[in-house]
Amino acid sequence: MKPQQNNRSREGSTSRRESGAGAYESHGPDVTIRGGAQQVAEKYLQLARDAYIADNRVAAENYLQHAEHYFRLVAAAKSPRPEPASQT
């Protein structure tokens, strides 16, 4: 295969690095979710609610743990970052 053909096949692929800052692709249990950290967290919360209603508490807990991870990313992005101390 020529290098040009190989590059073309990768153009459609997405990853966090290629999609830019703030965009995520989560491969959770039985689902792939794309979007910002807040969107991904909210989707996992909805999946957890649905699993709980379906009386699947193990799946609900799993989705909640995924949601917690993305809520931590949101909180980290909102928190002010300390400025590095100047070395004089």
N, C-alpha and C positions, 0 to 999 in steps of 0.2 A: 504494500500500500504506500502511495506517495505521501510525503509529509503534509501536503496541502489537503488531501482527503482526510487525513487523521485530524487536522485542526478543525475542519468543518463539522465533524461528528461531535466535537466537544462544545460547539457554540451554543447549543440548546441546553446544556447541563447547567444546573445552578448549585451554588453553595453559598455559605455565609460570606466567604471572602469575595466572591464574584458579585453578590447582590448588593453590596454596600453596607455602610454602617447602619445598625438598627434593624436590619432584616435578618430573620432567622428561618431556618428550615428544621423543624423538629420531627424526628422519627420516633414517635412514642409507640406504645403497644397498640397494634392494629390500626394505626392512623399516621398520616403525614400532615403536618400543619405548617403553613407558611405565613409570615407576616412579621409585624413588630412584636417586641417582647410582651407588651400589654395585650395585643390581640391573641397571641399564642396562649398566654396565661388564662384569658377569659374563655377561650375555646376549651382548654382543659377543664376549667371549672364547670362548663356546661356538660362536658362528657362525664364528669364525676357525678353531677346531679342526675343525669340520665341513667348511669350505672346504678346509683343508689335507688332510684325509683324502680329499676328492674330487679332489685334485690340482689345485686352483685356487689357486695361491700368490698371485696378484695380489689376489683377493678376500680371502684370509686376511690379507694385509698391510693391506688397507683396513680390515677389521674390527678388527684390532689397533690401528690408529691411532685409530679411534673409541673403543675401550676405554681407550686411554691418556688421552684427553681426559677421560673420566669418572672415571678413577682420580685424575687431577690435581684434579678438583673435590672428590673425597672427601678427599684429602690437605689441600687448602686449608681445608675445613670443620673438619678435626680439629686443625689447627695453631692454637696460641694467637695471638690478635691482640694486637699491641702497643698499650698504652694511649697515647692522645695526650698529649703533653707539655703540662703546664699552663702557661699564659702569665700570669706574675705581674709 
